[in-house]
Amino acid sequence: MKRRSGAALAAAILAVSAALTLSAAAPPGISFVGMGLIAGTALDKSGLAGSPICRVDDNTDCIDQATLGGFGSGLAYTGHDNVFLAVPDRGPFDGRTDVPFLDRIDFMHLNLTVGAPFPNITATLLDTRMLRDENGRSFVGDAYAYAGNAANAFAGLRLDPEAVVASGAGTFFVADEYGPNVIEFDRQGNLVRRIPVPARFLLDPVTGHASGDLDAPGGNSMELYPAFNVTGRQANRGMEGLAITPDGRTLVGIMQNALLQDNGLDPASIPSRKGLNGRILTFDLQTAETHEYVYRVDAISQGRGVNELLALNDHQFLVVERDNRSLAPTPPNTAQTPNNKWIYLIDLNTPNLTDVSNMDSLPVGASASIVPVSKVPFINLLDAAWKVNATQTIKDVIAEKIEGMAWGPDLPDGRHVLYVASDNDLYTARPTQIFAFAIDASAAGVTYAPQVLPGPMFPPGQVKKILGK
């Protein structure tokens, strides 16, 4: 990495937030220009339509295996023809299903018509392809298919895709929250290679316990208890974000919350979190050199954590940090006013930034011995300036889980388009939301360097045929 100094929408329940005062003036250089909705009942092109998948402990709670949802977990532009990669995560029902959810990737065409009434983003599914290992077996979201730990990291087929980036070689990388792992696939979804992560990120169980087991019906994962695990990622809080530098050389992953050994949890009150220091991992694809840095979340209340990472240039990145509140929640959650859904700008050229690769444990919060990445607000997704219609703002309608973020092709006037997507957890009564912001880099005070990808990952002729052009 170069080191330079660098400067049908679901009805919402209206409420007034006493916790956050929002301005009605958009920040300089940033405009809200688009919104799109993909119905939760839409189906993908996996060929599984008509086959149900049900909650493991309730065979009356089912969806179609081809349900097109969850793909807001990770979004990446392929660099050509408005074609994006979108990865659904581990499937419905937290991975606790009667049949395994087959992991897949969707090729999606997004068309933004700036100036048209909302919704003005049209999403067209081009294809769905299964993700397979080196032996041709499908990766699955099954919570019980996990066999990995520090000594046996790749033994199982369990995969929870939470982020995706495209490479200049026509392949793509997926961040796996379950591992955490990073896996490279070819455009057909076949495994190319696995990118190793340091052992400290992986579970190293004190004693065995089935990964899908809960402490009570509808309760917490047994993985969270110190009697079973004392190191590695928290259950369901692994590598949530993955970026690639514009030159295609360096992968940058970020954990949703602090590792277990980094004081991530309060062992006396499972699953209460306390650690604010999450780790960023950089991986040089040419030398395999890694570095680790600290990203400090604002707080750990209200389910807050990091959910996506996107390169702005070779050393600055955008980070989604959010709570789990929404006025249009996914059951069993109830409606609550969202308070924190931010996109921050961070810098790996922070002066005296501490490489914590040799630190086995991090403190709960601030420490004189650790300089975290600098972090400044970029977009407040709850700002009153972002009007979706005459009476509502994004805050009134935004989903709990904003998890996808990608650059798209520039607008004719030169502004850069930032897409932000929700993960609907394959809940068919909620659409996937896509929001678009136009960024005038000069006015916003940032330097944007696009990733240049040499050729299309999806045949342009097929795109035109599917779109009827």
Stockholm file with secondary structure:
# STOCKHOLM 1.0

chainA/1-469         MKRRSGAALAAAILAVSAALTLSAAAPPGISFVGMGLIAGTALDKSGLAGSPICRVDDNTDCIDQATLGGFGSGLAYTGHDNVFLAVPDRGPFDGRTDVPFLDRIDFMHLNLTVGAPFPNITATLLDTRMLRDENGRSFVGDAYAYAGNAANAFAGLRLDPEAVVASGAGTFFVADEYGPNVIEFDRQGNLVRRIPVPARFLLDPVTGHASGDLDAPGGNSMELYPAFNVTGRQANRGMEGLAITPDGRTLVGIMQNALLQDNGLDPASIPSRKGLNGRILTFDLQTAETHEYVYRVDAISQGRGVNELLALNDHQFLVVERDNRSLAPTPPNTAQTPNNKWIYLIDLNTPNLTDVSNMDSLPVGASASIVPVSKVPFINLLDAAWKVNATQTIKDVIAEKIEGMAWGPDLPDGRHVLYVASDNDLYTARPTQIFAFAIDASAAGVTYAPQVLPGPMFPPGQVKKILGK
#=GR chainA/1-469 SS CCCCCCCCCCCCCCCCCSSCCCCSSCCTTEEEEEEEEECTTCBCSSSCTTCEEEETTEEEEEEETTBCCSGGGEEEECSSTTEEEEECCSCSGGGCBSSCCBCEEEEEEEEECTTSCSSCEEEEEEEEEECBCTTSCBCBCCGGGCCCCTTSTTSSCBCCEEEEEECTTSCEEEEETTTTEEEEECTTSBEEEEECCCGGGSCCCSSCCCTTCBSSTTCCBGGGSTTTCCSSCBTTBSEEEEEECTTSCEEEEEESSCCGGGTCBCTTSTTCBCCCEEEEEEEETTTCCEEEEEEECSCSGGGCEEEEEEESSSSEEEEEEECSCCSSCCTTSCCCCCCCEEEEEEETTCTTCCCCTTCSCCCSSCCTTCCCCEEEEEEETTCTTCBSSSSCBHHHHCCSCEEEEEEECCCTTSCEEEEEEECCTTCTTSCEEEEEEEECHHHHTCCCCCCCCSSCSSCHHHHHHHHTC
#=GC SS_cons         CCCCCCCCCCCCCCCCCSSCCCCSSCCTTEEEEEEEEECTTCBCSSSCTTCEEEETTEEEEEEETTBCCSGGGEEEECSSTTEEEEECCSCSGGGCBSSCCBCEEEEEEEEECTTSCSSCEEEEEEEEEECBCTTSCBCBCCGGGCCCCTTSTTSSCBCCEEEEEECTTSCEEEEETTTTEEEEECTTSBEEEEECCCGGGSCCCSSCCCTTCBSSTTCCBGGGSTTTCCSSCBTTBSEEEEEECTTSCEEEEEESSCCGGGTCBCTTSTTCBCCCEEEEEEEETTTCCEEEEEEECSCSGGGCEEEEEEESSSSEEEEEEECSCCSSCCTTSCCCCCCCEEEEEEETTCTTCCCCTTCSCCCSSCCTTCCCCEEEEEEETTCTTCBSSSSCBHHHHCCSCEEEEEEECCCTTSCEEEEEEECCTTCTTSCEEEEEEEECHHHHTCCCCCCCCSSCSSCHHHHHHHHTC
//
